[in-house]
């Protein structure tokens, strides 16, 4: 009787099978890792694009009511002004590409809240200026209720009043830094601090070289926007550069508009100008990207950038 013996795998065969399975398993695991890494990158990209768009939505509302000629860059690497904001420069250098600069974008905003005070608004664009006393002119408007404007400002900033605000006189002057005292060498030009008010009359000081024919706007605060090293995108408000001494923007109210921001930049196209009704500005926000190990990166090449054009009205 012939007996058939069944042979098992040899050690070499088992080792070969294990190696093959290991290679196949490694390829499968790498494919799975790349698949989920791609999903994570896509999620993070979408999330930061949405965050940048949300920031731009907020910024647009503030820039729409900015005074076009007051928008400036403050370079914190060169601190030499009373605003504690560094060297003042006209917009034009793209801050997120200029490594030698550390810019904060700042401007003065027109008070539109006082226009929503009922049947008689708190402000009129064409009041009458009286220069009988040159160093203490007055402004009168029977179409505006300055007491209502004072109430609005006091609600928004309980420690403030209309007497802490100023009047901007639109004359078509050039030079944002000197025009709005961002540069201490320029002095007070283009606006008049308010010293007192009645229902239809404002008492002013420090004449800004204006005239009675230009449009005039009420300004109650400055605004500044800065990206911190932590990635927090800060907004500063409720500061007044027209006061003596000028209030630094860092003394104002601080709000966080977003996180994981790499840079913010604003510039304008002077070919798209609307005369005394502002011009078109480009706002650019770049979010931090991801490195190869999925860690947050400040490298410009990995940044996620979004842009928005906004019509600055004043």
C-alpha positions in Angstrom: 0.0 0.0 0.0 1.5 3.3 -1.1 1.2 6.2 1.3 1.3 9.8 0.0 3.0 12.3 2.3 1.7 15.9 2.2 4.5 18.5 2.4 4.1 21.9 4.2 5.6 25.3 3.3 9.3 25.6 3.8 10.7 28.4 5.9 11.9 30.2 2.8 8.5 30.1 1.3 6.8 31.4 4.4 9.3 34.2 4.6 8.7 35.1 1.0 4.9 35.2 1.5 5.4 37.4 4.6 7.6 39.8 2.6 5.0 40.0 -0.2 2.2 40.6 2.3 4.2 43.3 4.0 4.9 45.1 0.7 1.2 44.9 -0.3 0.1 46.0 3.2 2.6 49.0 3.1 1.4 50.1 -0.2 -2.2 49.8 1.0 -1.5 51.8 4.2 0.3 54.5 2.2 -2.6 54.8 -0.2 -5.0 55.1 2.7 -2.8 57.7 4.4 -2.5 59.8 1.3 -6.3 59.5 0.8 -7.1 60.8 4.2 -4.4 63.4 4.1 -5.9 64.7 0.9 -9.3 64.8 2.5 -7.8 66.7 5.5 -5.9 69.2 3.2 -9.1 69.8 1.2 -11.1 70.4 4.4 -8.5 72.8 5.8 -8.2 74.6 2.5 -12.0 75.0 2.3 -12.2 76.1 5.9 -9.5 78.7 5.6 -11.0 80.0 2.3 -14.3 80.4 4.1 -12.6 82.2 7.0 -10.8 84.5 4.6 -14.1 85.3 2.8 -15.7 85.9 6.2 -13.0 88.3 7.2 -13.3 90.1 3.8 -17.0 90.5 4.3 -16.4 92.2 7.7 -13.6 94.4 6.3 -15.7 95.5 3.3 -18.3 97.0 5.6 -15.7 99.1 7.4 -13.8 100.2 4.3 -17.0 101.3 2.5 -17.3 104.1 5.1 -13.6 104.9 5.2 -12.3 108.3 4.1 -10.3 107.4 1.0 -7.5 109.8 1.5 -6.9 108.7 5.1 -6.0 105.1 4.4 -2.4 104.6 5.3 0.2 101.9 6.0 1.9 102.1 9.4 5.3 100.3 9.5 5.9 99.1 13.0 9.6 98.4 12.3 10.1 102.2 12.2 8.4 103.7 15.2 8.7 107.5 14.9 5.1 108.9 15.2 2.8 109.9 18.0 0.4 107.1 17.0 2.7 104.4 18.3 2.2 102.8 14.9 5.6 103.3 13.3 6.5 105.0 10.1 3.6 106.2 8.0 3.5 105.4 4.3 1.0 105.9 1.4 -0.5 102.6 0.2 1.3 100.9 -2.6 3.8 98.4 -1.2 2.3 94.9 -1.0 2.9 94.2 2.7 2.6 90.4 2.4 5.5 90.4 -0.1 7.7 93.0 1.5 9.6 91.1 4.2 11.3 94.3 5.4 8.0 95.9 6.4 5.5 95.2 9.1 2.3 97.0 8.1 -0.8 98.0 9.9 -3.5 99.4 7.7 -5.3 102.4 9.3 -7.9 105.0 8.3 -10.6 107.3 9.6 -14.2 106.3 9.2 -17.3 108.4 8.5 -20.0 108.2 11.1 -23.0 106.7 9.3 -24.8 105.7 12.5 -25.8 109.3 13.1 -27.8 109.2 9.9 -30.2 106.7 11.4 -31.7 108.8 14.1 -35.3 109.2 13.0 -37.0 111.9 10.8 -34.1 114.3 11.2 -30.7 112.8 10.7 -27.8 113.5 13.0 -25.7 114.8 10.2 -25.9 116.7 6.9 -23.1 116.6 4.3 -23.3 120.3 3.4 -23.6 122.4 6.5 -22.6 126.1 6.6 -19.2 127.0 7.9 -18.6 130.4 9.6 -15.0 131.6 9.7 -15.8 134.9 11.5 -13.5 133.8 14.3 -10.7 132.1 12.2 -9.3 130.0 15.1 -12.7 129.0 16.3 -15.1 128.5 13.4 -18.6 127.2 13.7 -20.7 124.9 11.6 -24.5 125.2 11.3 -27.1 122.9 9.7 -30.9 123.2 10.1 -31.2 119.9 8.3 -29.4 117.9 11.0 -29.9 117.2 14.7 -26.5 117.3 16.3 -28.0 116.4 19.7 -29.3 113.1 18.2 -25.8 112.4 16.8 -24.3 113.1 20.3 -26.8 110.5 21.8 -25.8 107.9 19.2 -22.1 108.4 19.9 -22.7 108.2 23.6 -24.5 104.9 23.2 -21.8 103.4 21.0 -19.0 104.7 23.2 -20.3 105.5 26.7 -17.2 107.4 27.6 -17.4 109.6 24.4 -19.5 112.4 23.1 -19.9 114.5 19.9 -17.3 116.9 21.5 -14.7 114.0 21.1 -15.4 113.8 17.3 -14.2 115.8 14.4 -15.4 117.2 11.0 -13.7 116.1 7.8 -13.6 118.7 5.1 -13.3 117.1 1.7 -10.9 119.4 -0.3 -9.2 116.9 -2.6 -5.9 117.3 -0.8 -3.3 114.7 -1.3 -0.9 113.0 1.2 -2.8 110.7 3.6 -0.1 110.8 6.3 0.2 114.5 6.8 -3.4 115.1 5.9 -4.7 113.2 8.9 -1.8 113.6 11.4 -0.6 110.0 10.9 2.7 111.7 10.4 3.5 114.2 13.2 5.3 116.5 10.8 2.1 117.2 9.0 0.0 118.8 11.8 -3.7 119.0 11.7 -5.0 119.3 8.2 -8.3 118.5 6.5 -10.5 118.2 9.6 -11.7 120.2 12.6 -12.0 118.8 16.1 -15.4 119.5 17.7 -15.3 121.4 21.0 -19.0 121.9 21.8 -22.4 121.4 20.2 -26.1 122.5 20.3 -29.0 121.0 18.3 -28.0 122.8 15.0 -24.5 124.3 15.7 -21.1 122.9 16.3 -18.1 124.8 17.7 -14.8 123.8 16.2 -11.1 124.3 16.7 -7.8 124.0 14.8 -9.1 125.0 11.3 -7.9 122.5 8.7 -7.6 125.0 5.8 -11.0 124.2 4.4 -13.7 126.2 2.8 -17.5 126.4 2.9 -18.1 124.8 -0.5 -16.7 121.3 0.2 -18.7 118.3 1.5 -18.1 117.7 5.2 -18.5 114.4 7.1 -18.6 113.5 10.8 -15.8 111.3 12.0 -15.9 109.8 15.5 -13.2 107.1 15.4 -10.2 105.7 13.6 -9.8 102.1 12.5 -6.7 100.0 12.3 -6.1 96.4 11.2 -3.1 94.3 12.0 -2.0 90.7 11.8 -0.2 89.6 15.0 2.6 87.1 15.0 0.2 84.6 16.6 -2.0 84.7 13.4 -4.8 86.7 15.1 -6.2 89.4 12.9 -6.9 92.4 15.1 -9.2 95.4 14.6 -8.6 98.5 16.7 -11.3 101.2 17.0 -12.4 104.1 19.2 -9.2 106.0 18.9 -8.8 109.6 17.7 -5.7 110.8 15.9 -7.0 114.3 15.7 -6.8 114.9 19.5 -3.7 116.6 21.0 -1.8 114.6 21.8 -2.9 112.1 19.2 -4.4 108.9 20.5 -2.4 105.8 19.4 -4.5 103.1 17.7 -3.3 100.6 20.4 -5.3 102.6 23.0 -8.6 101.8 21.3 -11.0 98.9 21.5 -9.5 95.6 20.4 -11.5 93.0 18.5 -10.4 89.7 16.8 -11.7 89.4 13.3 -10.1 86.0 12.5 -7.3 83.5 13.4 -4.6 81.8 11.4 -4.1 84.8 9.2 -0.7 85.3 7.5 -1.1 88.8 6.1 -3.4 91.6 5.1 -2.9 94.1 2.3 -4.9 97.0 0.9 -4.2 99.0 -2.3 -6.2 101.1 -4.7 -6.5 101.6 -8.4 -6.4 105.4 -8.9 -7.8 105.0 -12.4 -11.1 103.9 -10.8 -11.7 107.2 -8.9 -15.0 108.7 -8.2 -13.7 112.2 -7.3 -15.1 113.2 -3.9 -16.9 109.9 -3.7 -13.8 107.7 -3.1 -12.2 105.0 -5.3 -12.0 101.3 -5.7 -9.7 99.4 -3.3 -8.4 95.9 -3.3 -8.4 94.0 -0.1 -6.2 90.9 0.2 -6.2 88.4 3.1 -3.8 85.5 3.2 -4.4 82.6 5.6 -1.7 80.3 6.9 -1.3 77.1 4.9 -0.1 73.6 5.8 3.4 72.1 5.6 4.1 68.6 4.3 3.6 67.3 7.8 0.2 69.0 8.0 1.4 71.6 10.5 0.3 75.2 10.1 2.9 77.1 8.1 3.7 80.8 7.6 5.6 80.2 4.4 4.3 82.5 1.7 4.2 79.7 -0.9 1.7 77.7 1.2 -0.5 80.7 2.1 -4.2 80.6 1.0 -5.1 84.1 -0.3 -8.4 85.7 -1.2 -9.2 89.1 -2.6 -12.1 91.5 -2.6 -12.7 94.8 -4.4 -14.6 97.4 -2.4 -15.8 100.9 -3.3 -14.6 103.3 -0.6 -17.3 105.9 -0.7 -15.8 109.0 0.8 
